[in-house]
Amino acid sequence: MLVAQITDLHLGFDPGVPDELNRQRLDRVLQVLREMEPQPDLLLATGDIADNGDDGESYLYFREAISTLPFPVYPAMGNHDTRDAFLELFPDTQTAGGFIQYAIEDLPVRILVLDTLEPGRHGGGFCSVRAAWLEARLEEQPDRPTLIVLHHPPIATGLSWMTENPEAAWVRRLRALVEPRGNIVAMICGHLHRPLVTRWAGTLLAVCPATAPQVALDLKPLDPDAPDGRAMIVTDQPWFALHYWNGRELISHYDTAENHEALATFSAKRQGLLRMLWKERAEG
């Protein structure tokens, strides 16, 4: 099973400009995924699809961008999104209790997509209604390998301004459901505009960088009352993730949509090395 992930597209950052920079960056990533062999089984778009979710035009651009993909696309909501505006253009998206939460059941790993959008907050939210839905889904198949998908990482990241309070009510509510269960193979998120991997609540938590520009890597404490001119957003390449299920573990790969210069190629010169590697694996 191969799951592709994009996140933090921020379409509409330049309102009224269909060919804005963020759309160009998204198109570059989608072209890489479209031409990939093997192709992903599906694509997860894990939130902040729009830069201003009240602008339905941004979701129109998203629908246009993904219209020719040869695999299905499944969304999650981020703090820049608006549920009603998204559902107007994607009315077939599954919902539960007014939230965009749903299960993807037809793959070797069950995927549960959560909605952590809390209007008016930059950080996440996960109320009792959403928690009850997740608890019910986890109880349905307690032994099946399960991947949880959400926008907001529920962790204190160490980043100077993109972080979460690990004792927030929504984080504690989510932890209480995840921690007791040994069948959750991983949680994948976005939001941070940086690659990050850690363990949380007894499972792997992997954060995909953005297709939009990235957040600067900055672990120096920041004083919001003392502007110091530090970099906040940087023009790194657009990123994506590939999550590969090998039948036992989920392995997360990250790459950028740029031309990678080859320093070595598979030629007759390297056949000996590759035959040795194949032989080693066969012998165990």
N, C-alpha and C positions, 0 to 999 in steps of 0.2 A: 504494500500500500504506500502511495506517495501523495502526500498532502502539501500543496503549495500554500504559502501565506504571504499576503501583502497587508500593509497597515499604514495608517496615518497618511492618506492620500492628500487631504486638505485641498480638494478641488474647489474652485471658486475663491481662492486666495486673492486672485486678481479679478474682481467681479466684472462680468460682461466680456471677458476675454476667453473665448473657447480654447484657444491654443496657448494658454498660459504656461508658465514654466512647470507647474505641478502636473498639468496634463501631459506635457512632453515627457516628464520623468516617468509617469505612470505608463505611458505608451511604450517606452523603452523596456520596462520590466515585463509588460504583457507580451511583447514580441519575443523576448527570451523564453518565456514560459510556453508560448505558442509553438516555438521551434524545437523545444526540448525533446530528447529521446532518452528514456521513456517519458511520455507525457504524464503530468500529474493526474490523479484520479479526480481531484477537485481543487478548487481555490477558495481559501478563506480570506475574506477582507475584514480585518479585525478592528474596525472602527476609525473614527475621524475620516470617514469617506468624504465628507464635505468640510470646508473650513467654517462655514456658517450654515448650519442645517436648516435654518429658516428660509434659505434661498433654494427653492426646489430645482432651480436651473443646474445646480451642482450635481444633483442626483441624475439629471438628464444626461449630463456629460459622462457620468459613471456608467449609466446604462449603455450609452453609445460605445464607450471604450471596451466594454466586456462583451458586446453583442456578437462578435465573431469568434469567441474562444471555443475550442472544441471540448471543453469540460465544464461542469456546472460550477457556479460561484455562489458561496454562502456568506451572508453578511453578519457582522456584529456591530452593535452601536457603541460609539465613543462619545466623549464629552462635547465634541463640536457638532454632533449629529442631532437631528430632530426626528423622532419616531414617525409622527404623522406625515411629515413631508416625504420621508423615505417610503412609507407604505403607499402613498399616492402613486408613486412611480413603480413600486414593486409590490403590488397588492397580493401576490401569491406567497410572500414571505410569511413563515409560520410565526405565530404569536401565542403567548400564554399569559392570561390575566392582564392584558394590556401591554405586556413587555415582549420584546423580540428575543424570545428564548425558545429553543427547539432542539430535538435530537436528530442526528443523522445515523440511520440504523443499518445501512446496506453495505458496510465495509467491514474488514476484519477487526477494526477497532471502532467501538461506539464513540461518537463525537457528541458532546453536549455543549451547545453554544449558549452562553449567559449574556445577560443585558446588565451592564454596570453603569449605564447612563443615569445620572442624577441631575435633572435640569437645575441650572444655577450654580453647579459645582464643577470645578476643574478636575477634582479627584473623583473617585468612584463612589458607587452606592450599590447596596444589595439588601433590599428590604425583606421583611418576613414573607411577603407574597412570593418573591423570587426564590427565596430560600426554601419555601415549602415545595415549590415546583422541582427544584434541584434534588431535594431529599427524596421526593416521590420517584423521580427518575432513577436515582442511585439505588433505591430499594428494589426497583423492578428487576435489575440484573446485577446483583452484588458481586458476581464473580467474573463478569465479562470485562476484558481490557477496555478502559474508557479514557478518552482524551477530553479535557475541559478547555474551552475556548472563551476568552474574555478580553476586553480592551485594557482595563486598568490592572497593572501588577500590584498585588496587595502587600508591598514590601517597602521598607526604608532603603532606598537605593544607594545613598551616599552622594548622589548627584546634588549639586548646589541648590537646584530649585525644582527639579522634576522628581518628586519623591512622594511617599505616602506615610501617613501616621499608622504604624503597625498595630496600634491599639484602637483604631477607629472602629465604631460599632459594626460597620459593614464588613470590615476585615475579620473581626472576631466571629461574626456570624458565618462567613464563608469557611473560615478555618475549622469551625466546629463540625462542618459537614464533610470536609475533605480529609482531615487528619485521621479519622478512625478507619478509613477504607483503603485496603491494600490493592485494589484493582485499578486505581487511577494512575495511569502510566506517565502522565505529564499534564501540565497546564501551559498553554501558550497565550501570549499577550502581545500588546503593542504599546502605544501611549508615550513611551520614553524617547522615541526617535534615536535609540541606541541599541546595539546588541548586548544582551545581559543574560546570564544563566546562573541559577542558584537552586538550592533546595528549599522548599517551603511546605509546611504541613505534611511532611513525609513523602513528598513527591518532587519531581523535576519541575521547575518553572523556567520557561525559556521566553525571552522577549525579542521580538523581531524588530530590526530598525525600520525606518520609514522609507516610503517611496519619495515623500517630500524631503526637503533638506533636514539635516540631522541636528540634534542637540550637541553642543560642545561637551567633550569629556572634561569635567571640572568638579573635583572633589573638595575644593577649598570652600569653607563655610561662606555663606553670602548673607549680608545684612540688607534687608529690603529698604532700610532707611538711608543707606549710604551707597548710591550708584558709583561704581568704580571702573566702568568702561570695559569690563570683561566681555569676552565673546559668549553669546548665548546660543545662536543658531549658526551653523557652518554649512558650506556648500559641498559636502561630501556627495558621492555618487548615490543614486537610488538603489535601495536594497530590497531583497526578498528572502524568504526562507523556504526550504524544502524539508519536510518532516517525513522520514522514512521508517516504516514499521517493518522490521525484519522477521517478525513472528514471535519475538521475545522482548525486544526493546524498541523504543522510539528514539531515533537518532536525528538531531536537528542540524541541518546545514544552512549556512548563510552565504549569500553572494551578492555582487553588485551587477547592475546592468551596464556594463562597459566592455570594451574590447580588451581582452586579456592577452597580452603578448606571450606566445608560446616559447619557452626556453628549452623544452624537450618535446619530442613527438614519438609516437609509436612507429618505429622503423625496424628493419631487420637487425640493426645494431643493438636493439634492446630486447630482442626476443629471448635471449638467454636468461636475462633477469626475470622476465615475466613468467617463463616456463618454470624457473626455480620457485617463484612465489606460488604459482598454482600447485606445484608438487608439495610444497610445505603445507598448504592448507588441506590438501587431500589426505596427507598423512596424519594431520592433527597434532 
